[in-house]
Amino acid sequence: MVKVTIDGQTTEMPKGSTIIQAAKKLGIEIPHFCYHERLSVAGNCRMCLVDLEGAPKPVASCAWPVADNMVVNTQSERTQNARKGVMEFLLINHPLDCPICDQGGECDLQDIAVSYGSDRTRFHEAKRAVADKDLGPLVETVMTRCIHCTRCIRFATEIAGVPEMGATGRGENMQVGTYVEQALASELSGNMIDLCPVGALTSKPYEFTARPWELKHTDSIDVMDALGSHIRIDHRDGKVMRVVPRECNEINEEWLSDAGRFSYDGLANNRLTHPMVRKGKKLTATTWQEAFAVIAEAAKGMRKNRIAGVAGNLLCAEDLYAFDHFMKDTLGTDNVDCRTNGLTIDGKVRAAYIMNTPIAELDKVDAVLLVGCNPRLEVPVLNARLRKGVLKRGMKVASIGAPVDLTYPVQTLGESPKLLDDILEGKHPFADVLREATNGVILVGARAVLTRPDSQQILDKAREVAEMYGFVRPDWNGFNVLHQATGRITGLDMGVYPQKDGYHSGGIAEAVKAGKIDLLVLHGESQRPASDFEGAKFTVFIGTHDSPYAQLADVVLPAAAYTEKAGLWANVEGRVQEGHMAVRPPMEAKEDWKIYRALSEVLGSKLPFDNQTQLRALIAKLNKAYAPENIGKVTRADWKHFGMSGSVREEGLSTSVPAYYLSNEIMRASKVMRDCQDLADARAAQTMKKAS
């Protein structure tokens, strides 16, 4: 540790720290543009100049390491004059078009110019103009505003791992852009908007729609993947205007996937707004009372084993608990499932279906074995954390499954899960890497592994690998399962699957086709095509969007999206987090659990809660992770035996994620996400064409 004094305040800092980091620790503000604590130091904006005692001229505080007994002055006349000079140079070519710039009101250049710049200019020449770049459907460019901080370049290269942005030319001729005119291909490209300190890179879907001071802000949780990233929902007049990330070092740091950031237009498109009943061949809007009466009449005298229900991927714990108990208690059926992608695992052993390694603890990992995983598409922000481990700590990563570009070096061991036998026997060379690892982890892909007929055998071998190589011990658990949908983890926690001999989701689909289901309740959309559930005598759809699922139904009940209700969701590490209501459901739509509570009373078997407080108490009793004292915390799951011994198939593990940008009903309703998927499909087709 070294002692450093800044503006008369003294602190101790680790060797290698910089002046700007010491100032931040002391609460002293140093203006800067190019510096960002999660990016490498560039030192090119010079706005962070400070006066260092004994130095002949001001030094860049973002790049200057602290030394013992260093004395720094951030408010000297020389420092202030240097800042004014730098700001004057930055504004020489800036268009000063704040009234029409989307960054206005939350612009670093505006704030720093007012606080540290001069009140006059000496420049009377013509300003430089730069042609705008077409970066695709997400990021809008006005490159004349660019101040060449290079944050976007460093983010693309260091964090996203898709080095699409770069600088060409020198001096006044320098330009930031793509080397080849093309759309951005990273799943994290929207974070460049947050990093840009000016209005050069802004959100294309948000363009010219609102000013920041007009918006109300609601903190919530992203459910577009299973990470549970912290987000802020900005809304106005009952409409979601944009979604941006909140900083949370334990989960998403300060990044957000493009799916979580830009899919919000799907919240307004194609929404179900009124209850509907089928009259003839047409669904007709009706009242809630009539819709409930039609369902009650249809359910009268129906045999319990001919009733079934399937829950989708975006539901919160309250909705899933209410759905499960409505189906099992009110209707009396065990044909209930939330595992719409065909998962074969149940929720009896929580350690078998969550990430037992807390996300933040991945920063301590030195070896990773991926089994049927594609974290780049399944959980993009988590993939960025893995990439950081490879680049900064030399973490070794190997994969069993089809080769895939994860943006960092990965040793592909092969595609067959039989390789786990070689690793267990110590025959495979990567076994030595696992043996030498201090903190190793194994990541099993739920989508690729847990949907196979031999999934329990693969899971058993993966567990044995974790135990054999010391990944499971009192201070560390490196066995992890990676899901794409947070609602599926929450559903397993709530027990939304057959408890006795009921049909699973695939069995329900087969029973529907065979004419064995008279009443089918579809809650939300699943990953199965709607045609899989066509043929039930009477179908009820409870959901948010008009879709092929809704068109199957005899009764449609409009529900609330994740921005329109308060709820609890478990993320991939089993951490239960609370999302908050930002806007109200549209028109006649209701919160899902309230629908089940009201309908159960009409059917004569009332669910045992009257409000959300009572409902959450029941949920906490079912699963301690949902107790109030555990909300927001990682609760370690008990380690028990799971899986089934036996041989695994030779068949390789797939790592493809079909239609990533259309993974759920909100994304499918989003025009922006459809544009992204079209671009992704075009890139894939071009890659295949080149390969052939």
TABEL-V902287 format. One line per field, one symbol per residue. ss: DSSP state (2 for helix, 1 for strand, 0 for the rest). phi: phi as a letter, one per 20 degrees, with the letter a starting at -180 (. if undefined). psi: psi as a letter, one per 40 degrees, with the letter a starting at -180 (. if undefined). A space follows every 50 residues. Layout:
ss = ???
phi = ???
psi = ???
This chain:
ss = 01111100111110000122222222000000000000000000000011 11000000110000100001111000222222222222222200000222 00000002222222220000000000000000000000111022200000 22222222220000111100222011110000000000002222200000 11100000000222011111100000000111111100111111100100 00100002222222222000100001111001111002222222222220 00022211111000002222222222222200000110000000000002 22001000222222001111100022220222222222222220011111 00000000001111010022222200000222222200011111122220 00002222222222222200011001101111000222222220000000 00002222222220000011111000000222200001111110100222 22001111100222001111000001111000000000010222222222 22000000000222222222220222022200000000000000000000 010000000222002222002222222222222222222220
phi = .cecdclnddbdcfgnfdfffffffemeedfbcefbfedfedmdemfefc edgnefbgdfffdeffcfmfcccecfffffffffffffffegdffldgfd dfegnbdffgffffeceeebcdecefefccffdedoeddeccffefdmfm ffffffeeefmcfeeadcnclfefcdrefdfaffdfecffffffffecef dcfffegldadgfeeedcfbcfdfbefmgfcdeebblmcfeaccfdfbff cdlcdbffffedeffffdemfeccfccecmdcecfbefffffffffffef mffffddbbcdeddeefffffffffffeefemddecbdefengdeddfdf fecceeeggffffdfdbcdecmdcfgdfbgfffffffffffedmgecccd qfgbeembfceefqdeffffffffemefgfgffffeffcdccddfffeee defdffffffffffffffemedbgeacdebdddddffffffffemeafec cffefffffffffemedeccdddmedeefgffdepffbcdddadcfagff ffeecddfddefedbeadceefenfecdedfecegflefcfgffffffff ffencffebdbfffffffffffbffefgfdfndedfffecfbncfqedff gfeedfcflgfcfbffffeefffffffffffffffffffffe
psi = iihihhfehiihiiieiidddddddefhhhiiddhheeiihdfedeefhi hhheidiiihddehiiihfihiheeiddddddddddddddedeheffdde heehefhddddddddeiieiieheiiiihhiiiheaedhihgedehefde ddddddddddeggdiihiiibdehihaidhhiiieieedddddddheafd hihddehfdiideeiihhhahheeaedfihihhhihfehhdihiiihgde cebfihiddddeeddeddhfiheiiiihhbehhhiaidddddddddddeh ehhdefiiihiaeeiiddddddddddddddefieghiegeeeieiafdhd eeeihehiddeeeeiehhhhhfigddddgdddddddddddddefhhhihh ihiiheeihhhhdidheeddddddeedidedddddehdgiihhhhdddde eidfddddddddddddddefehidehhehihhidhddddddddefgihdb fiiidddddddddefehdhhhhhiiieiidddeheidhhhhhadihiddd edidhhhhaiideeihihihadeehhihiihdiiihbeiihddddddddd ddeeghifieidddddddddddhddeideeheihhhihhihiihiiiiid hihieighfdefdiddddehddddddddddddddddddddd.
